[in-house]
């Protein structure tokens, strides 16, 4: 019998809900490249209304959506200003150089999120033949480190960037998680970006897909460039059907995922052996590393022991171990982890 693991690696490992499977089976489909797939069309129009934008476009993945946005906003040789922590920088395989042929001008924000003075100092304002043109600013919310950017700072950056005629793209892979934490609608976050990408397959249980939203003219351009990138998926309504269910149902359970992460974080930090970032859970994700001399450097060993006990998470990155709660991790699973934790730490210290 196959062992069941409590999978804390990512909220991308969720399986479609029964309602999604039914919707997929019954979906009405057509050729989306010809804009004749009624379910895709329904998903795109619903998404545009949900985020307060003129139009939306279905894309295969979050990385695809971010890179399509950069490809659409920028000209070859433009410079994109963004945090060194950004998913675009760290986990999209250098795609910006390959697809959009742009240069990334990164910086280490003092806080977990960028502030306008940090961005402004990287913007190329002077007309100088030696300088690249600043074509785009990229923000994240929620951030890939599990933090959430305040709306006030997003608004400030957006207003200042608009004054300089520099568009802002938001990597909103987990925008609905950020909205839950901030106590606002996702459209309130999207209001401070010219384009937004969010994932249907991160935390929302849909099997495949992301959406890119923005002005109608921007989406019209993006549709053509999506074709260039190989993103015309023909009868993709089967995927869109699950996305519609995600946006109408599972999005409302994200608060429970945040609570699971909060309980798990309290469990792991209670002994004073680890530090955590962010310092308190804000969404469904957090990171830990050991700070007690006896355990420092044992993060890989800790992950191996967790797996032995039926708990999965990714190997550490830069010494930090990530834990992600999601729909398919139950509160009962968290209780099981708590019951096993004493034995796990005994093995780690032996």
Buried (B, 14 or more C-beta within 10 A) or exposed (E): EEEEBBBBBBBBBBEBBEBBBBBBEEBEBBBBBEEBBBBBBBBBEBBBEBBBBEBBBBBBBBBBBBBBBBBBBBEEEBBBBBBEBBBBBEEBEEBBEEBBBBBBBBBEBEEBBBBBEBBBEBBBEEEEEEEBEBBBBBBBBBBBBBBBBEBEBBBBBBEBBEEEEBBBBBBBBBBBBBBBBBEEBBBBBBBBBBBBBBBBBBBBBBBBBBBBBBBEEBBEBBBEBBEEBEBBBBBBBBBBBBBBBBBEBBBEBBEBBBBBBBBBBEBBBEEEBBEBBBEEBBBBBBBBBBEEEEBEEBBEEBBEBBEEBBBBBEEBEEEBBBBBBBBBBEEEBBEBBBEBBEEBBEBBEE
